[in-house]
Amino acid sequence: MVDKLVGIYNANGSLTGEIAFLFGKFTGRTECALCDITHGTFKKKSAFSSAKQTLGVPFEILHLDELETTLCSFKESAPCVVAIRGSECSMLLSKAELALCDSDVDRFFDAIKIKLDSLIPESKLKV
């Protein structure tokens, strides 16, 4: 069972980090598929906030400069989604898998649910 999911943006959360990201995005030097899934042009997508509540697993999103020590090893993989089980962290969705969601909230959460279902031990699936 997954205790928590953490989405990691490919951006720093400080004001200068946000400005640098926006500049990089508009000049084509920076991209973050997770940002595109969670945000519209100027604010967080309400569909994202609603869908997040239906997961049944806590889901937090962090910027690169907000990562705890246990998540720092995923900086180079950002953007990504990490599953945390106990003290173990593993990649749930990679940068490429996020890009395949094509900024679509529903596609993103479908991908998460498929991956979470694949983490359930077979012994729990048999009735």
C-alpha positions in Angstrom: 0.0 0.0 0.0 1.2 3.5 -0.9 1.3 5.9 2.1 1.7 9.1 0.0 2.3 10.4 -3.5 4.6 13.3 -4.2 4.6 15.2 -7.5 7.8 17.1 -8.1 7.7 20.1 -10.3 10.7 21.0 -12.5 10.9 24.4 -11.0 11.9 26.2 -7.7 9.0 27.5 -5.6 10.6 30.9 -4.7 9.5 34.0 -6.5 12.8 34.1 -8.5 12.4 30.4 -9.2 8.8 31.0 -10.5 9.9 33.9 -12.7 12.9 32.0 -14.0 10.6 29.1 -14.9 8.1 31.3 -16.7 10.8 33.0 -18.6 12.3 29.6 -19.6 8.8 28.3 -20.5 8.0 31.3 -22.8 11.5 31.1 -24.5 11.2 27.3 -24.9 14.2 26.5 -22.6 12.3 25.0 -19.7 9.3 22.7 -19.5 7.4 20.9 -16.8 4.6 18.5 -17.9 3.4 18.3 -14.3 3.0 22.1 -14.2 1.0 21.9 -17.4 -1.3 19.2 -15.8 -1.9 21.1 -12.6 -2.0 24.7 -13.8 -3.8 26.6 -16.5 -2.3 29.9 -17.8 -2.5 31.7 -14.5 -3.8 29.5 -11.8 -4.3 25.9 -10.6 -6.8 23.9 -12.5 -9.9 23.3 -10.4 -10.3 19.9 -12.1 -6.9 18.9 -10.6 -7.9 19.9 -7.1 -11.1 17.9 -7.3 -9.5 14.8 -8.8 -6.8 14.8 -6.2 -9.4 14.4 -3.5 -10.7 11.2 -5.1 -7.4 9.3 -5.0 -7.7 7.9 -1.5 -4.0 8.5 -1.0 -2.4 11.7 0.2 -0.9 13.6 -2.7 1.5 16.5 -2.2 3.2 18.6 -4.9 6.6 20.1 -4.2 9.1 22.3 -6.0 12.7 21.4 -6.4 13.8 23.7 -3.5 11.1 22.2 -1.2 12.3 18.5 -1.3 13.1 16.6 1.8 16.4 14.7 1.9 14.6 11.5 1.1 13.3 12.9 -2.2 16.4 14.8 -3.4 17.5 11.8 -5.5 14.5 12.5 -7.8 15.6 16.1 -8.6 17.2 15.1 -11.9 14.1 13.1 -12.8 11.7 16.1 -12.4 9.0 16.5 -13.2 7.8 13.2 -11.9 5.5 11.5 -9.3 7.0 9.5 -6.5 5.3 6.8 -4.4 6.3 6.6 -0.8 5.8 3.3 1.1 7.2 3.4 4.6 10.7 4.7 4.2 11.0 3.6 0.6 10.5 6.0 -2.3 10.0 4.9 -5.9 9.2 6.5 -9.2 5.5 6.1 -10.0 5.3 8.4 -13.1 8.3 9.5 -15.1 8.9 12.7 -17.0 8.0 10.8 -20.3 4.8 9.4 -18.8 3.7 12.8 -17.6 4.3 14.2 -21.1 2.0 11.5 -22.5 -0.8 12.9 -20.4 -0.7 15.9 -22.7 -1.7 18.4 -19.9 -4.9 16.5 -19.4 -6.0 16.1 -15.7 -8.2 13.0 -16.3 -5.5 11.3 -18.3 -3.0 12.0 -15.5 -5.2 10.6 -12.7 -6.0 7.5 -14.9 -2.3 6.9 -15.2 -1.8 7.2 -11.5 -4.7 4.8 -10.7 -3.3 2.2 -13.2 0.1 2.5 -11.6 -1.3 2.3 -8.1 -3.3 -0.8 -9.0 -0.2 -2.5 -10.3 1.5 -2.0 -6.9 -1.2 -4.1 -5.1 0.3 -7.5 -4.3 -1.3 -10.4 -6.2 -2.3 -12.1 -2.9 -4.6 -9.2 -2.2 -6.2 -9.4 -5.6 -7.3 -13.1 -5.2 -10.7 -13.7 -3.6 
